[in-house]
Amino acid sequence: MPDAKTVFGAVDSKDLDAMRAMLAENARFVMGNNDPLIGKDAVMVGNAGFFTMIQGSRHEVLHEWAVGAATIAETEVTYQRLDGKEVTVPAVTIWEVDEAGLITNLRIYADQTPLFAS
C-alpha cells in the first residue's frame, strides 16, 4: 500500500509514470466537487491537465492514518501558481487499495478557490 510520502512525492514531482504505477486499471479519482474520473487513463489525463495549471506543489503531511485498505492523510498543500505566487490550503486525501496494493479510489477534499483567485 503506498504511503503519503510516496503518493505526494509523485504528485509534487509531477511524476506521471510513478502516479500511473500506483493506480489500478479501474481507479476512481475525485478532487473536491469535480466529477469523478474513472479509469487509469482518465485519471492520468486529468492530472496531466491540472499540472499545466500550476508551476508545482508541496505537500506537508500533518497526520496519516492507515485503516485496513484505506489511508487518510491530512496535509497542508502549497501550490506555486503560474504567476509565481504561492498559496497554501488545508486538505484531506483518502485512498483505498486493492489486494495488489494498487489505488482503486482516491478522493481529495480541499478548497482550491484561492489557487485560481486573482
N, C-alpha and C positions, 0 to 999 in steps of 0.2 A: 504494500500500500504506500503510495507516495505521501511524504510528509510535507508540511508547509514550506520548509526550506527548499525542497525540490520543486514543488509546484510554482511558488513565487519566484524562485531563481530562474526558471524557464520563462516566465512572464516578463520579469524585469530585464532579462537579456534579449527579449523578443526572439527567443529560440523556438521557432515554429516546429522544427523537427523534434525537439525534446518534448514539446507540448503534445504533438501528434502521437508520440510513442507512449504517452501516459493514458491515452483515450481508447476506450472500447469502440468498436465499429458503430454501435448504436447509441453512442454518447448523446446526452441531452445537456444543453448549456443555456442558462438563463442569467442575464445581467439586469439587475433592477427590475423595472416593469416592462422591459423589452419582451418581444415574442421569443419563445424558445427556439433555439437552433437544434435540430435533430440530425444526428449522424456525424461521424468524424469529419467528413469533408465540409459540411455546413459550418461546424464549429470552427474549423480552421480558416475558412473564408471570412467568417465574422471576426475572428481575432486578428487576422491579417489586415482587414479593413480598419479595425479600431486602432491598430498600431500606426496607421498612416495619419491618424488624427492627433497623435501625441509624439513628443520627442522621446519620452521614456517614462518609466515609473520605478518607484522604490517602495517595497512593502516592508513595514516593520511589524513583526509578529508580536502581539501583546500577550495572547493566550492561544493555546492549541489543545484540543481535546480529541481523542480517538475513542469512539464508542462503537464496538462491533465493526461493521464495514464502513462506518461514516467517520469523517474528520470534520471538525468545526474549528475555524481559525478566525480570531478577532485581530484585525490589523489596523494600522494607520497607513494609508497609501498616499505617497507623494507623487503627483504627476508633474512632469515637465511639459508644459504646453508648447505649442508650435511658436508662440510669441516669446518664449523664453521664461515666462513666469512659472512659478511653482505653486501648486495648490495641493493641500493635504486634506483628505477626507477619511472619516472612520468607515470601516467596512467589516462585514462578516461574510465569510465564504464557507460553504458547506459542500463537501463532495463525498460521494459513495463509490465504492469499488465492487467489482465482481470477484469471482473466485480466483481469477488470474491476477488480481491486483490492479486492473485497469479501471479508470474512472468511467462510470456509467451515467452519473448525474452530478452536475456541478452548478451551484447557484451562488450568485454574488449579490449581497444586499448592501448597496451603497448609493448615496445621493450624488450623482455626478454633475448636477446642475452647476456647481462652482467651476468645474473643469471647463465648461463651454460658455461660461458667462463672459461678457465683455469687460 
